[in-house]
Amino acid sequence: MTQLSSTEVENDAAETGPQSDERREAWAAQLAEALGDGFAEHHIIPGSDLWVRVNRESWTDAATAARDQLDCQFFDWLSAIDWLPSPYGRDMDAQEDNPEPKAADPMEQGHAGGETRFQMVMRLYSISEHMGITIKADLPDDDLSIDTLISAFPGANWHEREAWEMFGIHFNGHPDLRNIYLPGAFEGNPLRKDFPLLARRVKPWPGIVDVELFPGEEGP
């Protein structure tokens, strides 16, 4: 039997095109039926994952439908995404770059698309089906709020507190929005792309420092 190399396998896969994924297609169809107009778009990478984008108003309904109809009983995580390209360019990666803000590049909202800078994202998993789903929702720039998931998944509590603290997103109906990491008087939301890390201006960033040579080594 001829043994194909990994490159040949990848080339064959590229030539035959993407394969269908009936299980994930069925999940998307079930959610689309359950949510109606609240279902915006979906994207499937066969054998890998299913992304579904829903309207903000259908956020908790999507979580409940995934739990009850798809048997996604396991709440994996919840977070937010700021799709704004960093206005500081590579300054967040290299201390020597220009610290002056620059014009932002166009935003790209990833799989299943999007229309706003901020999106909420949750990851749910079905242990019985050995398959997960990623659900996201656009947040209007002038109203960064969304309903809490605590009624469907109590484990969302701390995840929502973190997103509130780090991104400034309010969770309607959450019983205890308060800081987890930052001092109570801290101003700003550190995970927003336009939040300046001023500490990098006054102290060398770890990793961007002079390195001492070992005894006997020669410098460049």
N, C-alpha and C positions, 0 to 999 in steps of 0.2 A: 504494500500500500504506500502510495506517495505521500510524504509528509510536507504540508504547505507551511511556509514561513508565516510569521505574524503579519508581515507586510503584504504578502499575497492574499491572506485572509481579509485584511482591511480593504485591499483593492477590489476583491471580489464583492465585498459588501457594498462598496461605493458604486460598483457597476450595476448591481441588482437593485439599488435604491433602498430606502427605508422600508422595513417590514411593518405590517400592521400590528396593532396591539389591541386585540379585541376586548380584553379585560378592562383596560384603562378607557377605551372608547365607551364601554358600557357604563363605567363609573361617571364619565363626563355626561353621558346622555341622561343618567338618573338624576344628577344634580341639576342639569338644565331643565328637566321636567319639574323637579321639586321647586326650583327658584323662579321659573318663568322669566319675566323681564329683568329679574335681579341677576341673571347669569349673563356676563358680558362676553367672555372669550375663554378658550382653553388651548393648551399646547401639550403635545405628547412627544416624548422621546421614547420610542418603542423599547420595552424591556428595562427602562430606567426610571421615568417619573412622569407624573401628570401634574400640570399647573393649571389652575382655574382662577380667573379673575371675576370677581362679583362686585355688584354695586355696594357702596358703603352701607346702605339701608338693609342689605341682605346678609351682612357679615355674620351675625349670630345665627340666622336661619341656615346659612351654609354650613356652619359648624355642627348644628343640630342634625341637619340632613345627612352629613357625612358620618356622624356618630350612629344615627339610628338606621339609615338605609344602606350605608356602605360598611357598617360594623367597624368604623374607625374609633375604637374605644380608647386608644392610647393618644394622649395629648403630648406631643413631642416638644414643641417650642413655639413661641410667638415673638415677633420683633417688628421693627419698622425699617424701611429703607429710605434713605435720602439719595435720590438719583442725580442730584445736582453735581456736576463735575467740580472738583475743588477749585475755587477761585484763586487759590494760592499756587497753582501749578504744581511743580515737583517740590515746592518748599517744604511740604509735609514729609518728604522722603529724603531730602538732601539739604543740609543746613546752608550750603553755600549758594543755593539758588536765590533768585530775586524774591524778596518777601512782599513786594507790592502786588495787590490783587490784579488779576487779569480778567478779560472778558470770558465768560463761561462758555464752554463748548456745548453743543446740543445735547439734550438729555436722551438717554435710551433706557427704557423701562424693563428690559429683559423679557423672558418668556411670558406669553399671554398678554403682552403689551401693557399699556397704561397711558394716562393722559395728564398726570400731575407729578409734581416733584416728590411728594411723600406717598408711600404705600405701606399699608399694614400687611404682614405676612404671617401665616400660621402653618404649622406642619403637623398633620395628623397621620396616624398609622393604624392599619388593621392587622392585628396579630393573627387572626384566623385566615386572612387572605394573603398574608406576607407581602403586603403592598401598602404604599403610603400615597399621600396627596398633599400638594402645596397649594394653599388658597391665599389669594391676595386681593386687596381692595384699595382703590384710589382714595386719597384724602384731599379735599379742596384746600388750596393754599390759604384761603381766608377762614377756614373752619377746621382746624386740626383736631377733630374729635371723632369718636366711634363708640358704639355700644360695647360694654364689657362682655367677655365670654364666660364669666364666672358661673352663670346659671347653667351653662352646658358643660364646662370643664373647670371645676374649682381650682385646678392646678395652674390656670392662667393668671392667678392673682399676682404673683411676684413678677412674672414676665411683663404684665401690663404696668406694674409700678416702675420697672426698669425702663420701659419705652416712654413712659410719662416723664421720668427724670432725665433721660438722656436725649430724647427727641422733642419733648414738649407736647406730646400728644395726650389729650384728655380722654379718659374712658368713662363714658356716661354710665352711671349706675354702679361704678366701682366703690366699695364701702370704705376703702382705706388708702387713698393715693397719698403716699409720703415717700421721702427719699430712702433709698437703700444704701447708696454708696457715698453721696456727696453731703457736705455739711448743710444744715438747714438754710443758712444765709447765702449759699452759693447762687450766683446769677448766671443764667445761660444754660444751654443744652449741649454738652460736649460732643455728642455724636452727629450733630448737624455738620454738613460739609463746610459751611461758612463760619464755623466757630474757630477763632484763631487760637492756636496753642502758643500763647505768648511765652511760656516757659522755655521754649526753644530759642528765644531771642536772648535770654539772660544766662543760660546754662547749656554747655555742650550736650547734645543729645546722645544717649547711650549708643555706642556703636560708631559714632562720628567723633572719634577721639584719637589722639596719638597713641600708637601701639608700641610698647617696649619690646625690644628684641630679646630673645633668649641668649644666654651667655654663649659666645662663640659664633653667633649669627652675624652676617654682614648686611648692612642696609642696602636699599635699592640703589 
